[in-house]
Amino acid sequence: MNGIRIASSHVGKGIFATRRFQPEETVGQVQGQLIDDPGYTSDYCMEITARLTLEPDAPFRYLNHSCSPNCELVALGKQIWVEAIHAITPGEQLTIDYAWEVESAIPCACGSKNCRGWIVDETERWKLPA
């Protein structure tokens, strides 16, 4: 894919910029298998609707979480696109906020200065044990 590469990160594989991306610029379309099963889960799946998920192929399979992300997922029909939230420089890891429900929350290792300590939706953070 143009402008990004897969490389090692502090949590395994990650996606890194090989060029600058401007705010609101499309990084790329997430390709993969559409799965019509409301109970489907995996370590990589991206929810499109309550029934429909996308099991992403590389490179976006390796899009890591950050509590201070520089990208976001944009769903357009049955397609998911990755879009820059702010300017991204070459060498910077591309990240999104997974914003998981509290039932799926796990400890966070993103390392951002705004780390919530858990990979969880900010609006559900109050439900976590103290």
Phi, psi and omega in degrees: 000142185285126174094357178219160176213155175269134178207172178289142175232180181290351179237020183119220177279152178212175179248132183234144179287138173252000176209174178284145170235136179268158177306138180070006177282139177285127178276319178169169178268135177280118178261154177162194183265127174279133182234121180261081182203109184297342180264001184289134173217156172200176178289345187239347190298149180238123182283130176260311174224182179298333181257332192253126175235160177243123173268103190285146171273168172296147009272338188289353172300335184256025177282109186274163178277148166213143174288346174234071186289159175249359178224167173216158176269137178237118179266128176233098186066235179264015180249147175238133179240150174258129182232139178289137176272321178220178182299137180238133182259157177304136181093345181283138178285136176274130183222158173229165173268114180296329176050050181288154173293154186303328180295336181256359186299141174227160178303143183261141177234028185293330178080004180287156180294340179256022183303132179278350182087344180220147171275098186204152176298132181306324182287346179252003182303325182295342180280349181287150176295146182288000000 
